[in-house]
Amino acid sequence: MVRGKIQLRRIENTTSRQVTFSKRRNGLLKKAYELSVLCDAEVAVIIFSQKGRLYEFSSNSEIQKTIDRYRRSTYDMDTYKTNLDQCILHLKQETTDMERKIELLEVSLRKLSGECLGSCSIDEIQMIGDQLERSLSSIRARKAQLFDDQIQHLQAKERSLKEENAKLLAKCLANPGQSTAHPRAAALHSRSSRSTDVETGLFIGLPELN
């Protein structure tokens, strides 16, 4: 005989309700025990009858330990959720503030570029002009510094080349026979010789008349 499906609603008959409670209670406690043994799980069941009588089962030695563990678990989970919600709210606020700052920076950049000036007052225009002047002054100062550095580098390079040329010239003059061994030294020696043997057209007296 197939057992019919029982409709889940309060049993109105007191005797039937008490019988059903006793059967279902014993079955629930048995299932809890089987679950704890088969799955090595910590199980606790607390039942209060309609008249307030307590029925309980705990796989632990004391049901209070299981209750304390449950409280700690639920407290940790609630704390985690609270902290997570606060972190999300903080990140949302930071995102909103960052978007506002980016928008203000974009507006300021457009104004510095000469755009969107129609709504600016005289004071704002003056402020933008002063800011541009300070920027130009900084750019000019940096440009002058770069030029000075480049000039100093070239001057140092020039001094180094002059010192090298002087050393080569002195070496050529000290050893005339070896001047041809180095093309650069030979050229320097040749220029030095020509500079000492140049004939000039200088004479003393009145110029001759044709």
Phi and psi in degrees as GROMACS dihedral restraints (atoms count N, CA, C in turn):
[ dihedral_restraints ]
;  ai    aj    ak    al  type     phi  dphi    fc
    3     4     5     6     1   -80.2    20    10
    4     5     6     7     1   131.6    20    10
    6     7     8     9     1   -77.6    20    10
    7     8     9    10     1   131.2    20    10
    9    10    11    12     1   -76.5    20    10
   10    11    12    13     1   157.8    20    10
   12    13    14    15     1   -74.2    20    10
   13    14    15    16     1   128.4    20    10
   15    16    17    18     1   -86.4    20    10
   16    17    18    19     1   130.9    20    10
   18    19    20    21     1   -77.6    20    10
   19    20    21    22     1   129.6    20    10
   21    22    23    24     1   -80.8    20    10
   22    23    24    25     1    99.5    20    10
   24    25    26    27     1  -158.9    20    10
   25    26    27    28     1   165.4    20    10
   27    28    29    30     1   -63.7    20    10
   28    29    30    31     1   132.2    20    10
   30    31    32    33     1   -79.2    20    10
   31    32    33    34     1   120.7    20    10
   33    34    35    36     1   -75.2    20    10
   34    35    36    37     1   -36.5    20    10
   36    37    38    39     1   -71.1    20    10
   37    38    39    40     1   126.0    20    10
   39    40    41    42     1   -64.6    20    10
   40    41    42    43     1   -44.2    20    10
   42    43    44    45     1   -64.1    20    10
   43    44    45    46     1   -46.5    20    10
   45    46    47    48     1   -63.3    20    10
   46    47    48    49     1   -38.2    20    10
   48    49    50    51     1   -64.6    20    10
   49    50    51    52     1   -41.1    20    10
   51    52    53    54     1   -67.0    20    10
   52    53    54    55     1   -40.8    20    10
   54    55    56    57     1   -63.1    20    10
   55    56    57    58     1   -45.8    20    10
   57    58    59    60     1   -62.8    20    10
   58    59    60    61     1   -39.4    20    10
   60    61    62    63     1   -61.7    20    10
   61    62    63    64     1   -45.7    20    10
   63    64    65    66     1   -62.7    20    10
   64    65    66    67     1   -44.2    20    10
   66    67    68    69     1   -65.8    20    10
   67    68    69    70     1   -49.3    20    10
   69    70    71    72     1   -65.8    20    10
   70    71    72    73     1   -35.3    20    10
   72    73    74    75     1   -64.2    20    10
   73    74    75    76     1   -48.4    20    10
   75    76    77    78     1   -62.6    20    10
   76    77    78    79     1   -38.6    20    10
   78    79    80    81     1   -65.4    20    10
   79    80    81    82     1   -40.5    20    10
   81    82    83    84     1   -65.0    20    10
   82    83    84    85     1   -44.4    20    10
   84    85    86    87     1   -64.7    20    10
   85    86    87    88     1   -37.0    20    10
   87    88    89    90     1   -65.5    20    10
   88    89    90    91     1   -43.7    20    10
   90    91    92    93     1   -64.1    20    10
   91    92    93    94     1   -37.5    20    10
   93    94    95    96     1   -63.9    20    10
   94    95    96    97     1   -41.6    20    10
   96    97    98    99     1   -64.4    20    10
   97    98    99   100     1   -45.2    20    10
   99   100   101   102     1   -61.9    20    10
  100   101   102   103     1   -40.0    20    10
  102   103   104   105     1   -63.3    20    10
  103   104   105   106     1   -41.7    20    10
  105   106   107   108     1   -66.6    20    10
  106   107   108   109     1   -35.7    20    10
  108   109   110   111     1   -78.0    20    10
  109   110   111   112     1   -47.7    20    10
  111   112   113   114     1   -68.3    20    10
  112   113   114   115     1   -38.3    20    10
  114   115   116   117     1  -108.5    20    10
  115   116   117   118     1     4.2    20    10
  117   118   119   120     1    51.8    20    10
  118   119   120   121     1    44.7    20    10
  120   121   122   123     1  -104.1    20    10
  121   122   123   124     1   152.7    20    10
  123   124   125   126     1   -89.4    20    10
  124   125   126   127     1   114.2    20    10
  126   127   128   129     1  -123.8    20    10
  127   128   129   130     1   138.2    20    10
  129   130   131   132     1  -138.9    20    10
  130   131   132   133     1   135.1    20    10
  132   133   134   135     1  -129.4    20    10
  133   134   135   136     1   130.3    20    10
  135   136   137   138     1  -124.5    20    10
  136   137   138   139     1   126.4    20    10
  138   139   140   141     1  -131.0    20    10
  139   140   141   142     1   132.2    20    10
  141   142   143   144     1  -115.1    20    10
  142   143   144   145     1   127.8    20    10
  144   145   146   147     1   -74.2    20    10
  145   146   147   148     1   174.8    20    10
  147   148   149   150     1   -62.1    20    10
  148   149   150   151     1   -29.5    20    10
  150   151   152   153     1   -89.4    20    10
  151   152   153   154     1     3.1    20    10
  153   154   155   156     1    91.3    20    10
  154   155   156   157     1    10.0    20    10
  156   157   158   159     1   -78.7    20    10
  157   158   159   160     1   137.5    20    10
  159   160   161   162     1   -94.3    20    10
  160   161   162   163     1   133.7    20    10
  162   163   164   165     1  -129.3    20    10
  163   164   165   166     1   134.1    20    10
  165   166   167   168     1  -146.0    20    10
  166   167   168   169     1   158.3    20    10
  168   169   170   171     1  -146.4    20    10
  169   170   171   172     1   140.3    20    10
  171   172   173   174     1  -145.0    20    10
  172   173   174   175     1   131.9    20    10
  174   175   176   177     1   -73.9    20    10
  175   176   177   178     1   -17.8    20    10
  177   178   179   180     1   -83.6    20    10
  178   179   180   181     1   168.1    20    10
  180   181   182   183     1   -67.5    20    10
  181   182   183   184     1   -32.5    20    10
  183   184   185   186     1  -131.7    20    10
  184   185   186   187     1   132.4    20    10
  186   187   188   189     1   -67.6    20    10
  187   188   189   190     1   -24.9    20    10
  189   190   191   192     1   -63.6    20    10
  190   191   192   193     1   -33.1    20    10
  192   193   194   195     1   -64.3    20    10
  193   194   195   196     1   -40.5    20    10
  195   196   197   198     1   -66.7    20    10
  196   197   198   199     1   -38.5    20    10
  198   199   200   201     1   -64.9    20    10
  199   200   201   202     1   -43.0    20    10
  201   202   203   204     1   -62.8    20    10
  202   203   204   205     1   -39.4    20    10
  204   205   206   207     1   -64.4    20    10
  205   206   207   208     1   -40.2    20    10
  207   208   209   210     1   -62.5    20    10
  208   209   210   211     1   -42.3    20    10
  210   211   212   213     1   -64.6    20    10
  211   212   213   214     1   -42.0    20    10
  213   214   215   216     1   -62.9    20    10
  214   215   216   217     1   -40.8    20    10
  216   217   218   219     1   -65.4    20    10
  217   218   219   220     1   -46.1    20    10
  219   220   221   222     1   -67.4    20    10
  220   221   222   223     1   -33.9    20    10
  222   223   224   225     1   -67.1    20    10
  223   224   225   226     1   -44.7    20    10
  225   226   227   228     1   -62.4    20    10
  226   227   228   229     1   -39.6    20    10
  228   229   230   231     1   -67.5    20    10
  229   230   231   232     1   -41.5    20    10
  231   232   233   234     1   -64.9    20    10
  232   233   234   235     1   -40.2    20    10
  234   235   236   237     1   -63.7    20    10
  235   236   237   238     1   -42.3    20    10
  237   238   239   240     1   -62.1    20    10
  238   239   240   241     1   -44.0    20    10
  240   241   242   243     1   -64.9    20    10
  241   242   243   244     1   -40.2    20    10
  243   244   245   246     1   -63.6    20    10
  244   245   246   247     1   -46.2    20    10
  246   247   248   249     1   -63.7    20    10
  247   248   249   250     1   -38.4    20    10
  249   250   251   252     1   -65.5    20    10
  250   251   252   253     1   -41.9    20    10
  252   253   254   255     1   -63.8    20    10
  253   254   255   256     1   -41.7    20    10
  255   256   257   258     1   -64.7    20    10
  256   257   258   259     1   -39.3    20    10
  258   259   260   261     1   -64.6    20    10
  259   260   261   262     1   -41.4    20    10
  261   262   263   264     1   -64.4    20    10
  262   263   264   265     1   -42.6    20    10
  264   265   266   267     1   -62.8    20    10
  265   266   267   268     1   -40.5    20    10
  267   268   269   270     1   -63.4    20    10
  268   269   270   271     1   -43.3    20    10
  270   271   272   273     1   -65.2    20    10
  271   272   273   274     1   -38.6    20    10
  273   274   275   276     1   -63.9    20    10
  274   275   276   277     1   -40.0    20    10
  276   277   278   279     1   -66.7    20    10
  277   278   279   280     1   -41.3    20    10
  279   280   281   282     1   -63.0    20    10
  280   281   282   283     1   -39.9    20    10
  282   283   284   285     1   -63.8    20    10
  283   284   285   286     1   -42.2    20    10
  285   286   287   288     1   -63.7    20    10
  286   287   288   289     1   -43.8    20    10
  288   289   290   291     1   -63.7    20    10
  289   290   291   292     1   -40.2    20    10
  291   292   293   294     1   -66.5    20    10
  292   293   294   295     1   -40.4    20    10
  294   295   296   297     1   -62.6    20    10
  295   296   297   298     1   -39.1    20    10
  297   298   299   300     1   -66.1    20    10
  298   299   300   301     1   -41.7    20    10
  300   301   302   303     1   -64.9    20    10
  301   302   303   304     1   -41.6    20    10
  303   304   305   306     1   -63.1    20    10
  304   305   306   307     1   -40.7    20    10
  306   307   308   309     1   -63.3    20    10
  307   308   309   310     1   -42.6    20    10
  309   310   311   312     1   -64.6    20    10
  310   311   312   313     1   -39.6    20    10
  312   313   314   315     1   -65.9    20    10
  313   314   315   316     1   -39.3    20    10
  315   316   317   318     1   -64.4    20    10
  316   317   318   319     1   -41.2    20    10
  318   319   320   321     1   -63.2    20    10
  319   320   321   322     1   -44.0    20    10
  321   322   323   324     1   -63.1    20    10
  322   323   324   325     1   -39.3    20    10
  324   325   326   327     1   -65.6    20    10
  325   326   327   328     1   -40.7    20    10
  327   328   329   330     1   -64.1    20    10
  328   329   330   331     1   -38.1    20    10
  330   331   332   333     1   -67.5    20    10
  331   332   333   334     1   -39.7    20    10
  333   334   335   336     1   -65.9    20    10
  334   335   336   337     1   -25.6    20    10
  336   337   338   339     1   -84.9    20    10
  337   338   339   340     1     0.4    20    10
  339   340   341   342     1    90.2    20    10
  340   341   342   343     1    13.4    20    10
  342   343   344   345     1  -106.4    20    10
  343   344   345   346     1   159.0    20    10
  345   346   347   348     1    55.6    20    10
  346   347   348   349     1    42.1    20    10
  348   349   350   351     1   -95.2    20    10
  349   350   351   352     1    -3.5    20    10
  351   352   353   354     1   -63.9    20    10
  352   353   354   355     1   -31.8    20    10
  354   355   356   357     1   -92.8    20    10
  355   356   357   358     1     3.5    20    10
  357   358   359   360     1   -84.2    20    10
  358   359   360   361     1   142.7    20    10
  360   361   362   363     1   -84.1    20    10
  361   362   363   364     1   175.7    20    10
  363   364   365   366     1   -62.8    20    10
  364   365   366   367     1   -40.4    20    10
  366   367   368   369     1   -63.8    20    10
  367   368   369   370     1   -40.5    20    10
  369   370   371   372     1   -66.4    20    10
  370   371   372   373     1   -40.7    20    10
  372   373   374   375     1   -61.7    20    10
  373   374   375   376     1   -43.3    20    10
  375   376   377   378     1   -63.0    20    10
  376   377   378   379     1   -40.2    20    10
  378   379   380   381     1   -64.4    20    10
  379   380   381   382     1   -42.5    20    10
  381   382   383   384     1   -63.9    20    10
  382   383   384   385     1   -42.3    20    10
  384   385   386   387     1   -61.9    20    10
  385   386   387   388     1   -43.3    20    10
  387   388   389   390     1   -62.4    20    10
  388   389   390   391     1   -40.0    20    10
  390   391   392   393     1   -65.2    20    10
  391   392   393   394     1   -40.2    20    10
  393   394   395   396     1   -65.9    20    10
  394   395   396   397     1   -37.8    20    10
  396   397   398   399     1   -63.3    20    10
  397   398   399   400     1   -42.3    20    10
  399   400   401   402     1   -64.5    20    10
  400   401   402   403     1   -38.3    20    10
  402   403   404   405     1   -65.1    20    10
  403   404   405   406     1   -43.1    20    10
  405   406   407   408     1   -63.4    20    10
  406   407   408   409     1   -38.6    20    10
  408   409   410   411     1   -62.8    20    10
  409   410   411   412     1   -42.3    20    10
  411   412   413   414     1   -65.0    20    10
  412   413   414   415     1   -39.5    20    10
  414   415   416   417     1   -65.9    20    10
  415   416   417   418     1   -44.4    20    10
  417   418   419   420     1   -63.4    20    10
  418   419   420   421     1   -40.5    20    10
  420   421   422   423     1   -62.9    20    10
  421   422   423   424     1   -42.5    20    10
  423   424   425   426     1   -66.1    20    10
  424   425   426   427     1   -38.2    20    10
  426   427   428   429     1   -64.6    20    10
  427   428   429   430     1   -43.6    20    10
  429   430   431   432     1   -63.8    20    10
  430   431   432   433     1   -39.0    20    10
  432   433   434   435     1   -62.8    20    10
  433   434   435   436     1   -42.6    20    10
  435   436   437   438     1   -63.6    20    10
  436   437   438   439     1   -40.4    20    10
  438   439   440   441     1   -63.7    20    10
  439   440   441   442     1   -43.1    20    10
  441   442   443   444     1   -62.1    20    10
  442   443   444   445     1   -42.6    20    10
  444   445   446   447     1   -62.6    20    10
  445   446   447   448     1   -40.6    20    10
  447   448   449   450     1   -67.5    20    10
  448   449   450   451     1   -39.2    20    10
  450   451   452   453     1   -64.5    20    10
  451   452   453   454     1   -44.3    20    10
  453   454   455   456     1   -62.0    20    10
  454   455   456   457     1   -38.2    20    10
  456   457   458   459     1   -64.3    20    10
  457   458   459   460     1   -43.1    20    10
  459   460   461   462     1   -67.2    20    10
  460   461   462   463     1   -39.5    20    10
  462   463   464   465     1   -64.0    20    10
  463   464   465   466     1   -40.8    20    10
  465   466   467   468     1   -63.9    20    10
  466   467   468   469     1   -39.3    20    10
  468   469   470   471     1   -66.0    20    10
  469   470   471   472     1   -38.8    20    10
  471   472   473   474     1   -63.4    20    10
  472   473   474   475     1   -44.3    20    10
  474   475   476   477     1   -62.1    20    10
  475   476   477   478     1   -39.8    20    10
  477   478   479   480     1   -63.6    20    10
  478   479   480   481     1   -41.4    20    10
  480   481   482   483     1   -67.1    20    10
  481   482   483   484     1   -38.3    20    10
  483   484   485   486     1   -64.8    20    10
  484   485   486   487     1   -41.0    20    10
  486   487   488   489     1   -64.3    20    10
  487   488   489   490     1   -40.0    20    10
  489   490   491   492     1   -65.4    20    10
  490   491   492   493     1   -42.0    20    10
  492   493   494   495     1   -63.8    20    10
  493   494   495   496     1   -40.1    20    10
  495   496   497   498     1   -64.5    20    10
  496   497   498   499     1   -39.6    20    10
  498   499   500   501     1   -64.9    20    10
  499   500   501   502     1   -43.0    20    10
  501   502   503   504     1   -65.4    20    10
  502   503   504   505     1   -39.2    20    10
  504   505   506   507     1   -65.6    20    10
  505   506   507   508     1   -41.8    20    10
  507   508   509   510     1   -65.0    20    10
  508   509   510   511     1   -38.5    20    10
  510   511   512   513     1   -66.3    20    10
  511   512   513   514     1   -38.4    20    10
  513   514   515   516     1   -66.8    20    10
  514   515   516   517     1   -41.4    20    10
  516   517   518   519     1   -68.4    20    10
  517   518   519   520     1   -32.9    20    10
  519   520   521   522     1   -74.0    20    10
  520   521   522   523     1   -31.0    20    10
  522   523   524   525     1  -129.8    20    10
  523   524   525   526     1    79.8    20    10
  525   526   527   528     1   -60.8    20    10
  526   527   528   529     1   -33.4    20    10
  528   529   530   531     1   -68.6    20    10
  529   530   531   532     1   -22.2    20    10
  531   532   533   534     1   -97.9    20    10
  532   533   534   535     1     5.7    20    10
  534   535   536   537     1   -67.2    20    10
  535   536   537   538     1   -26.1    20    10
  537   538   539   540     1   -80.0    20    10
  538   539   540   541     1   -10.2    20    10
  540   541   542   543     1   -70.5    20    10
  541   542   543   544     1   -23.6    20    10
  543   544   545   546     1  -124.2    20    10
  544   545   546   547     1   116.7    20    10
  546   547   548   549     1   -55.1    20    10
  547   548   549   550     1   -41.2    20    10
  549   550   551   552     1   -67.4    20    10
  550   551   552   553     1   -41.1    20    10
  552   553   554   555     1   -64.9    20    10
  553   554   555   556     1   -38.4    20    10
  555   556   557   558     1   -63.6    20    10
  556   557   558   559     1   -41.4    20    10
  558   559   560   561     1   -64.2    20    10
  559   560   561   562     1   -42.6    20    10
  561   562   563   564     1   -62.8    20    10
  562   563   564   565     1   -42.1    20    10
  564   565   566   567     1   -64.2    20    10
  565   566   567   568     1   -38.7    20    10
  567   568   569   570     1   -64.6    20    10
  568   569   570   571     1   -43.7    20    10
  570   571   572   573     1   -65.2    20    10
  571   572   573   574     1   -36.7    20    10
  573   574   575   576     1   -66.0    20    10
  574   575   576   577     1   -40.6    20    10
  576   577   578   579     1   -65.4    20    10
  577   578   579   580     1   -43.7    20    10
  579   580   581   582     1   -63.4    20    10
  580   581   582   583     1   -35.4    20    10
  582   583   584   585     1   -68.4    20    10
  583   584   585   586     1   -24.0    20    10
  585   586   587   588     1   -92.3    20    10
  586   587   588   589     1   -17.8    20    10
  588   589   590   591     1  -107.0    20    10
  589   590   591   592     1    12.4    20    10
  591   592   593   594     1   -73.0    20    10
  592   593   594   595     1   130.5    20    10
  594   595   596   597     1   -87.8    20    10
  595   596   597   598     1   139.2    20    10
  597   598   599   600     1  -112.3    20    10
  598   599   600   601     1   157.0    20    10
  600   601   602   603     1   -97.2    20    10
  601   602   603   604     1    23.8    20    10
  603   604   605   606     1   -76.9    20    10
  604   605   606   607     1   132.2    20    10
  606   607   608   609     1  -143.5    20    10
  607   608   609   610     1   162.1    20    10
  609   610   611   612     1  -108.3    20    10
  610   611   612   613     1   133.9    20    10
  612   613   614   615     1   122.7    20    10
  613   614   615   616     1   178.3    20    10
  615   616   617   618     1   -76.4    20    10
  616   617   618   619     1   147.8    20    10
  618   619   620   621     1   -68.9    20    10
  619   620   621   622     1   146.3    20    10
  621   622   623   624     1   -71.4    20    10
  622   623   624   625     1   142.8    20    10
  624   625   626   627     1  -100.3    20    10
  625   626   627   628     1   137.7    20    10
